[in-house]
Amino acid sequence: MKPSSVDLNLLLVLHMVLEERSVTRAASRLHVTPPAISNALARLRELFADPLLVRSGRGLVPTPRALELLPSLREATAAMSRVLEGDGGFDPATCTRAFALACSDADHLCVVPQVAALFTHRLPRAQLRALSIDHFEASGGLEQGETDVAIAPALPLGPGLHARTLYRDDAVVVVRGDHPHARDRLTKASFNALGHVDLWLALGKGGVGNRHATAFFQEHGLERRIAMVAPSFAAAAAIVASTDLAAGMPRRIAERCRTMMGLRILELPTPPMEFQMQLVWHERTHQDAGARHFRALIQEALGEPASGARKKGRASRAESRRIA
């Protein structure tokens, strides 16, 4: 098939139906009728010689062929949006782009709700996609066109990456509210005696945050006996809430989990383990008006003072993509 022989609007329809998994919702997003979407799907099935989507209950389930097409459709749709909107034509009130933010589940709970509240007000017709670290890593990071920005620890950046300071935090330890040591001051001896839940957030591995914490503990004479490994901060908090184990995590997520799960926060028996988080993006979106608006919106939502973007090239590309 050649592009000149295909109605490219059909590809836009396919992308939207695959994203929404609903003819009705896709029709609403594209401002057409559901029968028009159904007619387009019939033509698409003939075009690709594949069912593409099949009904399951009240929803639609994509075929393997449709899932294979989805990343390319996302990239093509985003590229068309950039061509049409450009710097001079971007209007937040009418923009229908999908903007993707990748971050850990700590930021999904503590940052994304604030971003979403402002996003839905400023970009009422656009879509906000909150991506997991696993999805971010598996889809090629910031370079492959699916992710607009990522929240990452402040580190030297690889070629083609830019960053801006987003917020600062420090680490604490959480235990269940009625833990035997819950009301004691945490000492090095009691820290070392605890069983700990470790966090492996990125594709089943410990990332830069984990390595930083491990180095800090070793430097200050702390030893963690790792009793369990969890894939997220929320999972670690849930484990801690029903065991005698402890988990180290950023204060922001610890405060949220304390309220939801009845945990107790204990301060480290060391100087504060402080760290800085930054918003990271790729050169391909650096000058894009919509992406610039999205980055400014994230920073405004967190109420953090603006700081100049910086670009560095001292770290490897692989290292700069790992954000947890």
RODO-2510 file (C-alpha; in nm, 4 decimals, decimal comma):
residues 324
     n   res          X          Y          Z
     1     m     0,0000     0,0000     0,0000
     2     k     0,1112     0,3531    -0,0806
     3     p     0,0022     0,6519     0,1311
     4     s    -0,1363     0,8179    -0,1802
     5     s    -0,3806     0,5294    -0,2285
     6     v    -0,5153     0,5301     0,1285
     7     d    -0,7530     0,7682     0,3051
     8     l    -0,5255     0,8722     0,5914
     9     n    -0,8283     0,9682     0,8001
    10     l    -0,8835     0,5941     0,8416
    11     l    -0,5548     0,5664     1,0300
    12     l    -0,6615     0,8469     1,2629
    13     v    -0,9848     0,6577     1,3300
    14     l    -0,7937     0,3356     1,3992
    15     h    -0,5583     0,5131     1,6401
    16     m    -0,8454     0,6676     1,8328
    17     v    -1,0465     0,3442     1,8570
    18     l    -0,7380     0,1554     1,9740
    19     e    -0,6726     0,4191     2,2406
    20     e    -1,0339     0,4365     2,3593
    21     r    -1,1331     0,0703     2,3000
    22     s    -1,4806     0,2086     2,2284
    23     v    -1,6572     0,3189     1,9085
    24     t    -1,8722     0,5657     2,1022
    25     r    -1,5815     0,7324     2,2831
    26     a    -1,3730     0,7438     1,9651
    27     a    -1,6631     0,9080     1,7802
    28     s    -1,6923     1,1694     2,0550
    29     r    -1,3188     1,2447     2,0450
    30     l    -1,3243     1,2798     1,6644
    31     h    -1,6570     1,4706     1,6570
    32     v    -1,8250     1,2221     1,4238
    33     t    -2,1086     0,9709     1,4643
    34     p    -2,0603     0,6118     1,5845
    35     p    -2,1857     0,4755     1,2482
    36     a    -1,9096     0,6737     1,0757
    37     i    -1,6525     0,5056     1,3013
    38     s    -1,8056     0,1633     1,2316
    39     n    -1,7916     0,2263     0,8563
    40     a    -1,4278     0,3327     0,8836
    41     l    -1,3449     0,0174     1,0822
    42     a    -1,5031    -0,1969     0,8103
    43     r    -1,2795    -0,0328     0,5502
    44     l    -0,9760    -0,0710     0,7764
    45     r    -1,0425    -0,4422     0,8265
    46     e    -1,0507    -0,4861     0,4518
    47     l    -0,7410    -0,2717     0,4079
    48     f    -0,5320    -0,4701     0,6592
    49     a    -0,7039    -0,8063     0,6013
    50     d    -0,7420    -0,8390     0,9769
    51     p    -1,0331    -0,7965     1,2235
    52     l    -0,8226    -0,5365     1,4131
    53     l    -1,0741    -0,5150     1,7014
    54     v    -1,3169    -0,7761     1,8247
    55     r    -1,5973    -0,7322     2,0738
    56     s    -1,5553    -0,8685     2,4277
    57     g    -1,8398    -0,7901     2,6638
    58     r    -1,9067    -0,4183     2,6324
    59     g    -1,5626    -0,3312     2,5035
    60     l    -1,3349    -0,3920     2,2089
    61     v    -1,0181    -0,6002     2,2238
    62     p    -0,7378    -0,5361     1,9708
    63     t    -0,5891    -0,8200     1,7695
    64     p    -0,2116    -0,8806     1,7690
    65     r    -0,1914    -0,7031     1,4342
    66     a    -0,3662    -0,3958     1,5785
    67     l    -0,1319    -0,3885     1,8788
    68     e     0,1612    -0,4079     1,6391
    69     l     0,0283    -0,1019     1,4542
    70     l    -0,0480     0,1065     1,7638
    71     p     0,3011     0,2510     1,8377
    72     s     0,3410     0,3655     1,4771
    73     l    -0,0085     0,5142     1,4768
    74     r     0,0691     0,7083     1,7963
    75     e     0,3899     0,8443     1,6499
    76     a     0,2239     0,9372     1,3199
    77     t    -0,0671     1,1103     1,4936
    78     a     0,1673     1,3098     1,7152
    79     a     0,3757     1,4076     1,4114
    80     m     0,0687     1,5250     1,2222
    81     s    -0,0417     1,7286     1,5234
    82     r     0,2969     1,8981     1,5400
    83     v     0,2824     1,9824     1,1682
    84     l    -0,0682     2,1250     1,1898
    85     e    -0,0362     2,3122     1,5178
    86     g     0,3173     2,4480     1,4924
    87     d     0,4424     2,7295     1,7124
    88     g     0,2003     2,9841     1,5784
    89     g    -0,1110     2,7660     1,5764
    90     f    -0,1061     2,6037     1,9195
    91     d    -0,4225     2,6801     2,1129
    92     p    -0,4573     2,5029     2,4516
    93     a    -0,8350     2,5436     2,4422
    94     t    -0,8735     2,3516     2,1148
    95     c    -0,5687     2,1209     2,1223
    96     t    -0,6654     1,7528     2,0923
    97     r    -0,3178     1,6025     2,1297
    98     a    -0,2280     1,3314     2,3783
    99     f     0,0552     1,4341     2,6147
   100     a     0,2453     1,1572     2,7930
   101     l     0,4219     1,1884     3,1307
   102     a     0,6342     0,8979     3,2582
   103     c     0,7106     0,8662     3,6294
   104     s     0,7199     0,6277     3,9226
   105     d     0,4043     0,5346     4,1101
   106     a     0,5145     0,7758     4,3845
   107     d     0,4669     1,0614     4,1399
   108     h     0,1499     0,9006     4,0015
   109     l     0,0038     0,9437     4,3505
   110     c     0,1649     1,2721     4,4554
   111     v     0,2252     1,4679     4,1337
   112     v    -0,0088     1,3449     3,8599
   113     p    -0,3321     1,4413     4,0434
   114     q    -0,2097     1,8014     4,0706
   115     v    -0,1053     1,8002     3,7059
   116     a    -0,4370     1,6449     3,6004
   117     a    -0,6385     1,9118     3,7813
   118     l    -0,4623     2,1916     3,5942
   119     f    -0,4403     1,9950     3,2678
   120     t    -0,8152     1,9382     3,2422
   121     h    -0,8706     2,3100     3,2990
   122     r    -0,6055     2,4421     3,0605
   123     l    -0,6250     2,1695     2,7927
   124     p    -0,9912     2,0639     2,8053
   125     r    -0,9893     1,8694     2,4775
   126     a    -0,6440     1,7125     2,5078
   127     q    -0,5548     1,3820     2,6714
   128     l    -0,3097     1,3260     2,9569
   129     r    -0,1356     0,9868     2,9584
   130     a     0,0436     0,8868     3,2798
   131     l     0,2951     0,6138     3,1907
   132     s     0,4672     0,3673     3,4229
   133     i     0,8424     0,3352     3,4369
   134     d     0,8189    -0,0151     3,2928
   135     h     0,6259     0,1146     2,9919
   136     f     0,8673     0,4063     2,9577
   137     e     1,1703     0,1784     2,9549
   138     a     1,0158    -0,0844     2,7279
   139     s     0,8995     0,1739     2,4719
   140     g     1,2426     0,3327     2,4259
   141     g     1,2395     0,6227     2,6683
   142     l     1,2157     0,9820     2,5518
   143     e     1,3769     0,9212     2,2153
   144     q     1,1139     0,7049     2,0493
   145     g     0,8266     0,9525     2,0282
   146     e     0,5716     0,8134     2,2746
   147     t     0,6761     0,9960     2,5931
   148     d     0,6835     1,3759     2,6071
   149     v     0,8428     1,4208     2,9505
   150     a     0,9659     1,2082     3,2405
   151     i     1,0176     1,2824     3,6080
   152     a     1,3646     1,1581     3,6984
   153     p     1,6339     1,1941     3,9648
   154     a     1,8714     1,4820     3,8949
   155     l     2,1639     1,3262     3,7117
   156     p     2,3977     1,4174     3,4275
   157     l     2,2050     1,3785     3,1037
   158     g     2,2802     1,1996     2,7812
   159     p     2,2990     1,3591     2,4353
   160     g     1,9844     1,5318     2,3174
   161     l     1,8208     1,5504     2,6614
   162     h     1,7114     1,8608     2,8526
   163     a     1,6057     1,9001     3,2161
   164     r     1,4531     2,1454     3,4606
   165     t     1,4393     2,1164     3,8404
   166     l     1,0929     2,0058     3,9506
   167     y     1,1010     1,9460     4,3268
   168     r     1,3188     1,8381     4,6187
   169     d     1,2432     1,5671     4,8724
   170     d     1,4120     1,3521     5,1357
   171     a     1,3932     0,9880     5,2404
   172     v     1,2196     0,8412     5,5451
   173     v     1,1368     0,4938     5,6738
   174     v     0,7792     0,3685     5,7101
   175     v     0,6476     0,0916     5,9367
   176     r     0,2944    -0,0082     6,0305
   177     g     0,1257     0,2071     6,2939
   178     d     0,1379    -0,0581     6,5667
   179     h     0,4844    -0,1862     6,4819
   180     p     0,6891    -0,2798     6,7934
   181     h     0,9353    -0,0003     6,7137
   182     a     0,6781     0,2488     6,5830
   183     r     0,7163     0,4869     6,8751
   184     d     1,0897     0,4525     6,9177
   185     r     1,3476     0,6857     6,7735
   186     l     1,5116     0,4965     6,4889
   187     t     1,8771     0,4272     6,5685
   188     k     2,1387     0,2714     6,3465
   189     a     2,1103    -0,0490     6,5487
   190     s     1,7307    -0,0655     6,5178
   191     f     1,7488     0,0219     6,1475
   192     n     1,9950    -0,2611     6,0885
   193     a     1,7806    -0,5034     6,2909
   194     l     1,4701    -0,4447     6,0791
   195     g     1,3719    -0,6502     5,7785
   196     h     1,3360    -0,4217     5,4775
   197     v     1,1296    -0,4113     5,1597
   198     d     1,3471    -0,3052     4,8678
   199     l     1,2141    -0,1209     4,5618
   200     w     1,2938    -0,2404     4,2089
   201     l     1,0921    -0,0037     3,9926
   202     a     1,2332    -0,0360     3,6418
   203     l     1,1841    -0,3628     3,4521
   204     g     1,2400    -0,5688     3,7650
   205     k     1,5653    -0,3953     3,8562
   206     g     1,6862    -0,1356     4,0987
   207     g     1,7555     0,1922     3,9194
   208     v     1,9531     0,5034     4,0030
   209     g     1,7369     0,5923     4,3039
   210     n     1,7958     0,2489     4,4503
   211     r     2,1696     0,2716     4,3898
   212     h     2,1849     0,6178     4,5470
   213     a     2,0033     0,4952     4,8587
   214     t     2,2270     0,1886     4,8886
   215     a     2,5411     0,4026     4,8642
   216     f     2,4045     0,6493     5,1220
   217     f     2,3233     0,3735     5,3710
   218     q     2,6662     0,2166     5,3336
   219     e     2,8344     0,5541     5,3792
   220     h     2,6525     0,6071     5,7108
   221     g     2,6932     0,2584     5,8515
   222     l     2,3408     0,1345     5,7791
   223     e     2,2733    -0,2164     5,6561
   224     r     1,9449    -0,3346     5,5104
   225     r     1,8433    -0,6961     5,5454
   226     i     1,6259    -0,7275     5,2363
   227     a     1,3337    -0,9538     5,3209
   228     m     1,1191    -0,8682     5,0180
   229     v     1,1409    -0,6856     4,6869
   230     a     0,8433    -0,4830     4,5588
   231     p     0,7824    -0,3298     4,2137
   232     s     0,6280    -0,0057     4,3415
   233     f     0,6123     0,2268     4,6406
   234     a     0,2420     0,1521     4,6892
   235     a     0,3100    -0,2226     4,6963
   236     a     0,5922    -0,1732     4,9468
   237     a     0,3639     0,0365     5,1687
   238     a     0,0902    -0,2289     5,1555
   239     i     0,3423    -0,4987     5,2545
   240     v     0,4716    -0,2863     5,5416
   241     a     0,1151    -0,2204     5,6612
   242     s     0,0601    -0,5931     5,7291
   243     t     0,4055    -0,7090     5,8432
   244     d     0,6901    -0,6149     6,0765
   245     l     0,8972    -0,5039     5,7752
   246     a     1,0077    -0,1495     5,7001
   247     a     1,0569     0,0391     5,3748
   248     g     1,2497     0,3494     5,2820
   249     m     1,0760     0,5912     5,0473
   250     p     1,0460     0,9623     4,9620
   251     r     0,8655     1,1696     5,2228
   252     r     0,5938     1,2771     4,9766
   253     i     0,4727     0,9248     4,9091
   254     a     0,5286     0,8226     5,2716
   255     e     0,2905     1,0982     5,3877
   256     r     0,0291     0,9845     5,1360
   257     c     0,0600     0,6191     5,2379
   258     r     0,0568     0,7098     5,6069
   259     t    -0,2890     0,8594     5,5595
   260     m    -0,4226     0,5778     5,3421
   261     m    -0,2707     0,2774     5,5219
   262     g    -0,2143     0,3852     5,8804
   263     l     0,1644     0,3802     5,8608
   264     r     0,4109     0,5564     6,0864
   265     i     0,6978     0,7626     5,9502
   266     l     1,0390     0,7275     6,1138
   267     e     1,3281     0,9620     6,0462
   268     l     1,6588     0,8146     5,9400
   269     p     1,9275     0,8021     6,2123
   270     t     2,1594     0,9958     5,9816
   271     p     2,1806     1,3379     5,8234
   272     p     1,8869     1,3838     5,5825
   273     m     1,9101     1,1857     5,2606
   274     e     1,7963     1,4616     5,0281
   275     f     1,7487     1,4351     4,6549
   276     q     1,6296     1,6474     4,3670
   277     m     1,3840     1,5433     4,0983
   278     q     1,3760     1,6955     3,7546
   279     l     1,1571     1,7111     3,4471
   280     v     1,3415     1,5593     3,1499
   281     w     1,2593     1,5831     2,7796
   282     h     1,4204     1,5165     2,4436
   283     e     1,5493     1,7561     2,1816
   284     r     1,2722     1,6474     1,9435
   285     t     1,0104     1,8262     2,1614
   286     h     1,2319     2,1075     2,2908
   287     q     1,0946     2,3761     2,0567
   288     d     0,7432     2,2372     2,0148
   289     a     0,4827     2,4855     2,1389
   290     g     0,2487     2,2213     2,2784
   291     a     0,5261     2,0367     2,4590
   292     r     0,6574     2,3639     2,6032
   293     h     0,3084     2,4451     2,7310
   294     f     0,2807     2,0980     2,8859
   295     r     0,6166     2,1291     3,0637
   296     a     0,5281     2,4718     3,2018
   297     l     0,1918     2,3378     3,3169
   298     i     0,3560     2,0552     3,5131
   299     q     0,5889     2,2937     3,6899
   300     e     0,3047     2,5341     3,7664
   301     a     0,0884     2,2529     3,9025
   302     l     0,3569     2,1689     4,1573
   303     g     0,4040     2,5308     4,2545
   304     e     0,7795     2,5023     4,2110
   305     p     0,9870     2,8085     4,1165
   306     a     1,0919     2,8063     3,7541
   307     s     1,4539     2,7345     3,6797
   308     g     1,6419     2,7406     3,3550
   309     a     1,6460     2,4347     3,1369
   310     r     1,9844     2,2712     3,1053
   311     k     2,1345     2,0293     2,8641
   312     k     2,4263     1,8026     2,9427
   313     g     2,6030     1,5176     2,7698
   314     r     2,8205     1,3495     3,0304
   315     a     2,6132     1,0383     3,0947
   316     s     2,5414     0,7556     2,8579
   317     r     2,2107     0,7500     2,6737
   318     a     2,1078     0,4294     2,8500
   319     e     2,1799     0,5722     3,1932
   320     s     1,9900     0,8944     3,1249
   321     r     1,6802     0,6968     3,0320
   322     r     1,6626     0,5062     3,3600
   323     i     1,4526     0,7185     3,5890
   324     a     1,4064     0,5162     3,9034
***
